[in-house]
Structures are given as structure tokens and as C-alpha cells.
């Protein structure tokens, strides 16, 4: 989903709203998430060295950071959320036009979709963070000797933890990053512990936009649903191998999902009410039983700390099936 809403994105999955991000990302690697997902490296990061310089073993290779960054530019909404969550917000001098959380982020007109070297460099960064950078952009920052940390959309939560800890070491907030990961793990365990059990596995449809693009279980978003034990109706659909198939209304109606999750409430003004008005959708169990769940597009498409909120929303919806 980032770029932002991908995996992405949708990315940002933007994971754009979400599906725009998916298309852009795929097109850029052939920008952001459309390339292969970040490898699942171990989430236990080494402790921060006593002092800089340090080397970060990132998904895109080793990144040398000569001194503690004091002017960070983030072109990834997910990375922006992570930076502020680990206490590095005061070092962030500029973020891209899609970064909107937390409210105090220094949003600019910088674009992560079409990054402009001159515009980025005008903020005098000593560290740049983005999901995936085109090769030409990488070469430009190398010539300017500005460290570039790339963090593409991961395939699961362990990849999220790795990226948080990378940012912690890169900015001098390793301890805070490790604490955040510990807190997220604890919260997720607590949320999952409240799951009810069912004789028959509930099925779901996750909507990225109102043209019925969705995700499969192989994406980061799909992995979150898998943690909850739900069955994805898109996994057997035509185009499922891409991770982001476009379903037909007939396919969704025939699949009769128990739950519908709308991640297009902001981008496309979709709601339980608009879904109920779609021709034939009144035959779907989720619509008949009022199990259409309205999500925040951003929370459902970014793989940062608020993924816990997304998971909690899903678990609450599953629990409601029992009532």
C-alpha cells in the first residue's frame, strides 16, 4: 500500500487511494510497492552502536550513515508514522504530500510518486527515507552523498518490525524502536487472544476501491486477515497471482462473504449504505446481516504502528458475528 496506500499499496497495498497506489507501485518497479516485497529478515535487530557512523543492512543493501541525522526527509507515509512513533519526529524536517499522520508532521508538496531531486535536496537532508527509489534517483543521492534508506512494503508483520528497528538505529532511537516493537507484539497477542472460535471459517472480501480491486492472502493486508483466521474469497479468483485481483460484482455475490471490509471510504466515498444499494448485493450475507465494516483507508493500507488498530477493528468485526 506506501506510496502510501499500498501494498502496496498499497503501498502503501496506496495500498490510491489504495488501488492507485498499487498501480503506481507496480509501474515503478515497473515506484513503490509494485516491486517484490521486502525480504523477511529476522526482526531482532542488533543494538545501536555507541556512536555513529553506522551501517544499516537494509532491504536495498548496506546504507552508511556517517552521523546522527538531524534533517530527515520522509517520502513514505508509513515511514513517517514509524519515525514519529519512535521519537524521531523532531529530526524530520519534511515529509511527502501523502504523509498526514500524526497531525504534527511537516507535510510538504514533495511527491513520493514522482520524486524531484532538487525539491528534496532543498530541505538539506542528511537522511532520506522512502519505500522504493528508482535507480536514477538512487544514483543522484549517491553522487550527493546523502544516505537513502529504502523500505518497501513487507509481506508480513516481521518485516514491519525490522523496518521500525532499522529506523531506530538510523536515527539514534534504537531503544525506543525496540520498545515500540515489543509493545506492538504484546498488543497484537492480546487482541488475537480475544478471538472467538467458529465451527465454519468465516469468509471475507476486502475492497480497495469501488471498481472491486482487492487483495489476496499473499499480501501484507491479507496476512493480517490470516492471523485472524478468515478465508479470503479472492484467493481463487482470476488474477489472484498478482496479489491484487479485480473481482467482478457477480463473483463477489456468488462468493457470498460473511464480512465485507471497505478500505475505500475516504478515496471513493463508499459505506455500508452505498454497498447495500449495489444491484444484487442484498443477497450477500455480509450485507443482509449488517456485517459491512468501514475502515480508514490509511490505517488499512499502511504497515506501521497503526496496523494494531487495523487488526483490532478486524477482530471486533469477527467477534460481532457471534452476537
C-alpha positions in Angstrom: 0.0 0.0 0.0 3.0 3.1 0.9 3.4 5.1 -1.6 1.1 5.4 0.7 -1.8 3.4 0.3 -0.3 0.3 -0.9 0.9 -2.8 -0.6 1.1 -1.8 -1.6 0.0 -0.5 -1.9 -0.7 0.0 -1.3 1.7 0.8 -0.7 1.1 1.6 0.6 -1.4 -2.4 -0.9 -1.7 3.3 -1.6 -2.3 0.3 -0.6 -4.7 5.5 -4.2 -6.4 5.9 -2.8 -5.3 2.3 -2.4 -5.6 0.9 -5.9 -4.0 4.0 -7.5 -1.0 3.3 -5.3 -0.9 -0.3 -6.3 -0.9 0.6 -9.9 1.7 3.3 -9.5 3.9 1.0 -7.4 3.7 -1.8 -9.9 4.5 0.5 -12.7 7.5 2.0 -11.0 9.2 -1.4 -10.4 7.8 -1.2 -13.2 7.5 3.4 -7.7 7.0 1.7 -4.7 5.3 -1.4 -3.7 4.9 -3.0 -7.1 8.3 -4.4 -6.8 8.9 -7.6 -4.9 8.1 -7.3 -1.2 10.8 -6.7 1.4 12.5 -9.9 2.4 11.5 -11.4 5.7 14.7 -10.8 7.7 14.8 -11.5 11.4 13.0 -8.9 13.5 15.6 -9.0 16.2 17.8 -6.0 15.3 21.2 -5.5 16.8 21.5 -2.9 19.4 22.5 0.6 18.3 26.3 1.2 18.4 27.6 3.7 21.0 28.1 6.3 18.3 27.9 7.0 14.6 28.9 6.3 11.9 26.8 3.1 11.4 25.8 0.8 8.6 22.2 -0.3 8.2 21.8 -3.6 6.4 18.6 -2.6 4.6 16.4 -4.4 2.1 18.2 -2.4 -0.7 21.7 -3.2 0.6 24.1 -1.6 3.1 23.5 2.1 3.9 26.2 4.1 5.6 25.1 6.9 7.9 28.1 9.0 9.0 26.4 11.0 11.8 23.2 11.1 13.7 20.7 12.6 11.2 19.2 15.9 12.2 17.4 16.7 9.0 15.4 13.7 7.8 13.1 13.8 4.8 10.5 11.0 4.6 8.8 10.2 1.3 6.9 7.3 2.7 3.7 7.8 4.8 4.4 4.6 6.6 8.0 5.5 7.5 6.7 8.9 8.6 4.4 7.2 11.1 7.2 5.0 12.3 9.7 7.9 12.7 7.3 9.8 14.9 6.3 6.7 16.9 9.9 6.1 17.9 10.6 9.7 19.0 12.5 10.8 15.9 9.8 13.4 14.9 12.0 16.4 15.9 14.6 15.3 13.4 12.1 15.1 10.5 12.1 18.4 8.5 9.9 17.4 5.6 7.5 14.6 4.5 5.7 13.9 1.3 2.3 15.1 0.4 0.6 11.8 1.4 2.1 11.8 4.9 -0.8 13.0 7.1 -0.2 11.2 10.5 0.4 12.2 13.2 -1.2 15.6 12.8 2.0 17.5 13.5 4.0 16.1 10.6 5.7 18.7 8.4 3.7 17.9 5.3 5.1 19.5 2.1 4.4 19.3 -1.7 7.1 16.7 -2.1 5.9 13.7 -4.0 6.9 10.1 -3.3 5.2 9.0 -6.6 7.3 11.5 -8.7 10.2 12.4 -6.5 12.1 15.6 -7.6 15.8 15.6 -6.6 16.1 19.4 -6.5 13.0 19.8 -4.4 14.1 17.1 -1.9 17.7 18.4 -1.7 16.3 22.0 -0.9 15.5 20.7 2.6 19.2 19.9 3.1 18.5 16.3 4.3 21.1 14.2 5.9 18.9 11.1 5.6 16.1 10.3 3.1 13.6 7.5 3.7 11.2 6.1 1.1 9.7 2.8 0.1 11.4 2.2 -3.2 13.5 4.6 -5.2 14.0 4.4 -9.0 17.6 3.7 -9.9 18.2 7.2 -11.3 17.1 8.7 -8.1 19.4 6.4 -6.1 22.3 7.4 -8.3 21.5 11.1 -7.7 21.6 10.8 -3.9 24.7 8.7 -4.1 26.5 11.4 -6.0 25.3 14.0 -3.4 26.4 11.6 -0.6 23.0 11.7 1.0 22.1 8.4 2.7 18.9 6.8 1.3 17.1 4.2 3.3 14.6 2.2 1.3 11.8 0.3 3.0 9.4 -1.4 0.5 6.2 -2.9 1.7 6.9 -6.1 3.7 5.0 -9.3 3.3 4.2 -9.7 7.0 4.5 -8.2 10.4 8.0 -9.4 11.0 9.0 -7.1 8.1 7.3 -4.2 9.8 9.3 -4.9 13.0 12.5 -5.0 11.0 11.8 -1.6 9.4 10.9 0.1 12.7 14.2 -1.1 14.2 16.1 0.0 11.1 14.7 3.5 11.5 15.6 3.4 15.2 19.2 2.6 14.5 19.4 5.0 11.6 18.1 8.0 13.7 19.7 7.2 17.1 16.5 5.9 18.6 17.2 2.1 18.7 15.9 1.6 22.3 12.7 3.4 21.5 12.2 1.4 18.3 12.8 -1.9 20.2 10.2 -0.8 22.9 7.7 0.0 20.2 8.1 -3.4 18.6 7.7 -5.1 22.0 4.5 -3.0 22.6 3.1 -3.9 19.2 3.8 -7.6 19.7 2.1 -7.5 23.1 -0.9 -5.7 21.9 -1.3 -8.0 18.9 -1.1 -11.1 21.1 -3.7 -9.6 23.4 -6.1 -8.7 20.5 -5.7 -12.2 19.0 -6.4 -13.9 22.3 -9.9 -12.4 22.3 -10.8 -14.2 19.0 -13.9 -16.4 19.1 -13.9 -19.8 17.6 -16.2 -20.9 14.8 -17.4 -24.3 13.5 -17.1 -22.9 10.0 -14.4 -20.4 8.9 -15.9 -17.0 8.1 -15.2 -15.6 4.7 -14.4 -12.0 3.8 -13.9 -9.5 0.9 -11.5 -6.6 1.4 -12.4 -3.7 -1.0 -9.6 -1.4 -2.2 -11.7 0.7 -4.4 -15.2 0.9 -5.9 -14.1 -1.0 -9.1 -13.6 -4.1 -6.9 -9.9 -4.4 -6.7 -9.0 -6.4 -3.7 -6.1 -8.3 -2.0 -5.2 -11.9 -1.6 -3.9 -13.7 1.4 -0.4 -13.3 0.0 -0.2 -9.6 0.5 0.6 -7.8 3.8 -3.1 -6.9 4.2 -4.1 -10.4 3.5 -1.7 -11.7 6.1 -3.4 -9.6 8.8 -6.7 -11.3 8.0 -5.0 -14.7 8.0 -3.8 -14.0 11.6 -7.5 -13.7 12.5 -8.3 -17.0 10.7 -10.6 -15.6 8.0 -10.9 -17.1 4.5 -10.4 -14.7 1.6 -12.8 -15.1 -1.3 -10.2 -13.5 -3.7 -7.6 -16.3 -3.3 -9.2 -18.4 -6.0 -10.2 -15.5 -8.3 -8.8 -14.9 -11.8 -5.6 -12.7 -11.4 -5.0 -13.8 -7.8 -1.4 -14.4 -8.5 -0.8 -10.7 -8.8 -1.9 -10.3 -5.2 -4.3 -7.6 -6.3 -7.0 -9.1 -8.5 -10.0 -7.1 -9.8 -13.2 -9.1 -9.0 -16.5 -8.8 -10.8 -19.7 -8.0 -8.9 -21.0 -11.4 -9.9 -18.0 -13.2 -8.4 -18.4 -11.3 -5.1 -22.2 -12.0 -4.9 -21.7 -15.7 -5.7 -18.9 -16.0 -3.1 -21.3 -14.6 -0.5 -18.7 -13.4 2.0 -19.7 -13.2 5.7 -17.8 -10.0 6.1 -17.0 -7.1 3.8 -14.2 -4.6 4.7 -14.3 -1.3 3.0 -10.8 0.3 2.6 -12.2 2.9 0.2 -14.4 5.0 2.5 -12.1 8.1 2.0 -10.9 7.7 -1.6 -14.2 6.6 -3.0 -16.9 7.6 -0.5 -18.0 4.0 0.0 -20.0 3.0 3.0 -22.3 0.2 4.3 -25.1 2.2 2.8 -23.6 2.5 -0.7 -22.8 -1.2 -0.7 -26.3 -2.1 0.2 -27.6 -0.1 -2.8 -25.4 -2.0 -5.3 -27.5 -4.3 -7.6 -27.8 -7.8 -6.2 -25.6 -7.2 -3.2 -28.6 -7.5 -0.9 -28.1 -11.3 -1.4 -24.7 -11.3 0.2 -24.6 -12.5 3.8 -22.4 -9.6 5.0 -25.0 -7.1 3.6 -28.0 -9.0 4.9 -26.5 -9.3 8.4 -25.1 -5.8 8.5 -21.5 -7.0 8.6 -20.1 -4.4 6.2 -17.1 -2.8 8.1 -16.0 0.7 7.2 -12.2 1.2 7.6 -9.9 4.2 7.4 -8.2 3.9 4.0 -4.8 5.0 5.6 -4.9 2.7 8.6 -5.8 -0.3 6.4 -3.1 0.4 3.9 0.0 1.3 5.9 2.1 -1.3 7.6 3.3 0.9 10.5 2.4 1.1 14.2 -1.3 1.6 13.4 -1.6 -1.9 12.0 -2.5 -2.8 15.6 -5.6 -0.6 15.2 -6.5 -2.3 11.9 -6.1 -5.7 13.4 -8.3 -4.7 16.4 -11.0 -3.5 14.0 -11.0 -6.8 12.2 -11.1 -8.8 15.4 -14.0 -6.7 16.6 -15.9 -7.4 13.4 -15.3 -11.1 13.7 -16.4 -11.2 17.3 -19.6 -9.4 16.3 -20.5 -12.4 14.1 -21.2 -14.3 17.2 -23.7 -11.8 18.6 
